[in-house]
Amino acid sequence: MAYTYEYPRPALTVDCVVFGFEAAAKLKVLLIQRKLPPYKGEWSLPGGFVQVTESVDDAAIRELKEETGVTDVFLEQLYTFGSLGRDPSGQVVSGA
């Protein structure tokens, strides 16, 4: 039988920051337009919620492919964001 805690837990998400270069050596970053609230229609990094059946790395690969079609890129976790109030839907912790 699995043990469960009696206190609320934050949501866990991933955000993918994919850099590229244009021929003129201009740095680019891959963005999407959000399809869902909050901030529907706004520009955002590709990403989303980590499912309970997957690792953070697998979630990043899945979200990047689902939202952009991009595959086979080097991904490395760089920072975790978890400030209170950073997401209007509640406490969300994001690995970038």
Backbone as numpy.savetxt, mean C-alpha at the origin, in Angstrom:
# Nx Ny Nz CAx CAy CAz Cx Cy Cz
-7.41 -24.53 18.87 -8.24 -23.34 18.87 -7.37 -22.10 18.87
-7.65 -21.17 17.99 -6.86 -19.95 17.89 -7.19 -19.00 19.05
-6.17 -18.30 19.49 -6.36 -17.33 20.57 -6.68 -15.98 19.95
-7.63 -15.28 20.51 -7.96 -13.93 20.03 -7.83 -12.93 21.17
-7.39 -11.74 20.82 -7.24 -10.67 21.79 -8.54 -9.90 21.91
-8.79 -9.33 23.07 -10.04 -8.62 23.32 -9.94 -7.11 23.10
-8.96 -6.65 22.38 -8.84 -5.21 22.12 -8.77 -4.97 20.61
-9.19 -3.78 20.18 -9.19 -3.48 18.73 -7.77 -3.46 18.17
-7.67 -3.80 16.91 -6.38 -3.79 16.22 -6.43 -2.86 15.02
-5.31 -2.24 14.69 -5.31 -1.38 13.50 -5.34 -2.22 12.24
-5.77 -1.62 11.14 -5.72 -2.26 9.83 -4.27 -2.19 9.34
-3.87 -3.17 8.55 -2.52 -3.22 7.99 -2.62 -3.09 6.47
-1.88 -2.13 5.92 -1.90 -1.90 4.48 -0.48 -1.83 3.93
-0.36 -1.86 2.61 0.92 -1.67 1.93 0.75 -0.55 0.91
1.78 0.21 0.71 1.85 1.23 -0.35 3.11 0.97 -1.14
3.00 0.96 -2.47 4.14 0.67 -3.33 4.65 1.96 -3.98
5.91 2.25 -3.77 6.54 3.42 -4.37 7.47 2.91 -5.47
7.06 3.09 -6.72 7.82 2.59 -7.86 8.40 3.78 -8.61
9.72 3.82 -8.67 10.43 4.91 -9.37 10.85 4.46 -10.76
10.92 5.41 -11.66 11.41 5.17 -13.01 12.11 6.41 -13.52
12.79 6.26 -14.65 13.51 7.38 -15.25 13.06 7.55 -16.69
12.88 8.80 -17.08 12.58 9.15 -18.45 13.90 9.29 -19.19
13.87 9.29 -20.50 15.09 9.39 -21.31 15.93 10.60 -20.92
15.31 11.70 -20.55 16.04 12.91 -20.17 16.50 12.85 -18.71
16.53 11.65 -18.14 16.97 11.42 -16.76 16.08 12.10 -15.73
14.81 12.27 -16.06 13.86 12.82 -15.10 13.30 11.68 -14.27
13.31 11.87 -12.96 12.78 10.87 -12.04 11.26 10.89 -12.08
10.65 9.71 -12.17 9.20 9.57 -12.20 8.78 8.66 -11.05
7.53 8.81 -10.59 6.95 7.91 -9.60 5.59 7.46 -10.11
5.27 6.18 -9.94 4.03 5.61 -10.42 2.88 5.92 -9.47
1.82 6.53 -10.00 0.63 6.87 -9.21 -0.60 6.28 -9.87
-1.66 6.11 -9.08 -2.96 5.68 -9.58 -4.00 6.71 -9.16
-5.16 6.69 -9.81 -6.30 7.48 -9.33 -7.18 6.55 -8.53
-7.46 6.94 -7.29 -8.22 6.08 -6.38 -9.62 5.83 -6.91
-10.06 4.55 -6.84 -11.38 4.16 -7.32 -12.42 4.15 -6.21
-11.96 4.13 -4.96 -12.87 4.00 -3.83 -12.64 5.12 -2.82
-13.67 5.43 -2.03 -13.48 6.37 -0.92 -12.59 5.76 0.15
-11.94 6.48 0.98 -11.92 7.95 0.97 -10.99 8.46 -0.14
-11.16 9.66 -0.50 -10.33 10.32 -1.52 -10.52 9.74 -2.92
-11.71 9.24 -3.23 -12.00 8.71 -4.55 -11.65 9.75 -5.61
-10.95 9.31 -6.67 -10.55 10.18 -7.76 -9.23 10.91 -7.55
-8.71 10.88 -6.34 -7.43 11.55 -6.06 -6.26 10.66 -6.48
-5.11 11.28 -6.71 -3.89 10.54 -7.05 -3.30 9.93 -5.79
-2.78 8.72 -5.94 -2.29 7.97 -4.79 -1.22 6.97 -5.22
-0.44 6.52 -4.25 0.46 5.40 -4.49 -0.40 4.14 -4.61
-0.01 3.18 -5.45 -0.76 1.93 -5.49 -0.58 1.16 -4.18
-1.64 0.54 -3.71 -1.56 -0.24 -2.48 -2.92 -0.59 -1.97
-2.94 -1.25 -0.81 -4.21 -1.64 -0.23 -4.02 -2.50 0.99
-5.09 -3.14 1.43 -5.09 -3.90 2.67 -4.38 -5.25 2.51
-3.69 -5.64 3.56 -3.07 -6.96 3.63 -4.14 -7.94 4.08
-4.33 -9.01 3.34 -5.30 -10.04 3.70 -4.71 -10.93 4.80
-5.57 -11.52 5.62 -5.09 -12.33 6.75 -4.37 -13.59 6.30
-4.49 -13.95 5.04 -3.86 -15.17 4.52 -2.57 -14.89 3.74
-2.05 -13.66 3.78 -0.86 -13.35 2.99 0.15 -12.56 3.79
1.39 -12.62 3.34 2.46 -11.83 3.97 2.39 -10.40 3.45
3.09 -9.52 4.11 3.16 -8.12 3.66 3.79 -8.04 2.27
4.84 -8.81 2.04 5.49 -8.82 0.72 4.54 -9.29 -0.37
3.81 -10.38 -0.09 2.85 -10.89 -1.08 1.74 -9.88 -1.34
1.30 -9.18 -0.31 0.26 -8.15 -0.48 0.76 -7.03 -1.38
2.00 -6.61 -1.22 2.56 -5.54 -2.05 2.60 -5.98 -3.52
3.06 -7.20 -3.76 3.12 -7.72 -5.13 1.72 -7.80 -5.73
0.76 -8.31 -4.97 -0.62 -8.44 -5.45 -1.25 -7.09 -5.75
-1.13 -6.15 -4.80 -1.74 -4.83 -4.99 -1.14 -4.09 -6.18
0.17 -4.15 -6.33 0.82 -3.49 -7.45 0.32 -4.05 -8.78
0.21 -5.36 -8.86 -0.28 -5.99 -10.09 -1.75 -5.65 -10.34
-2.59 -5.74 -9.30 -4.02 -5.46 -9.45 -4.28 -4.03 -9.90
-3.55 -3.09 -9.35 -3.85 -1.68 -9.59 -3.12 -1.07 -10.79
-2.00 -1.70 -11.20 -1.21 -1.10 -12.29 -0.85 -2.08 -13.40
-0.91 -3.38 -13.12 -0.46 -4.37 -14.09 1.04 -4.58 -14.06
1.75 -3.85 -13.22 3.21 -3.94 -13.14 3.60 -5.20 -12.36
4.54 -5.96 -12.92 5.08 -7.14 -12.27 6.60 -7.16 -12.44
7.23 -8.08 -11.75 8.68 -8.30 -11.90 9.52 -7.05 -11.64
9.23 -6.35 -10.54 10.04 -5.21 -10.13 10.63 -5.51 -8.75
11.73 -4.88 -8.44 12.36 -5.03 -7.14 11.55 -4.27 -6.10
11.14 -4.95 -5.04 10.41 -4.32 -3.95 11.16 -4.57 -2.64
11.24 -3.53 -1.84 11.90 -3.61 -0.54 11.16 -2.71 0.43
10.89 -3.21 1.63 10.20 -2.38 2.61 11.16 -1.31 3.12
10.71 -0.05 3.06 11.56 1.08 3.43 11.14 1.76 4.73
9.84 1.82 4.99 9.39 2.56 6.17 7.97 2.13 6.52
7.62 2.24 7.78 6.27 1.96 8.24 5.66 3.24 8.79
4.46 3.57 8.30 3.75 4.77 8.72 2.60 4.37 9.63
2.47 5.00 10.78 1.43 4.61 11.70 0.90 5.71 12.58
1.07 6.95 12.20 0.58 8.06 13.02 -0.93 7.99 13.18
-1.40 8.30 14.37 -2.84 8.34 14.61 -3.47 9.45 13.77
-4.65 9.19 13.23 -5.36 10.21 12.46 -4.90 10.34 11.03
-4.00 9.50 10.55 -3.50 9.63 9.18 -4.47 9.11 8.14
-5.47 8.34 8.57 -6.48 7.80 7.66 -7.86 8.03 8.25
-8.78 8.61 7.49 -10.11 8.92 8.02 -10.94 7.68 8.37
-10.54 6.51 7.91 -11.32 5.30 8.17 -10.96 4.62 9.48
-9.96 5.13 10.18 -9.55 4.55 11.46 -8.04 4.42 11.54
-7.59 3.63 12.52 -6.15 3.48 12.68 -5.63 2.49 11.64
-4.75 2.99 10.77 -4.19 2.19 9.69 -2.67 2.31 9.75
-2.00 1.17 9.71 -0.54 1.11 9.67 -0.15 0.65 8.27
0.74 1.41 7.60 1.13 1.11 6.22 2.62 0.89 6.11
2.98 -0.21 5.48 4.37 -0.45 5.11 4.58 0.03 3.69
5.62 0.81 3.48 5.90 1.33 2.13 7.11 0.63 1.56
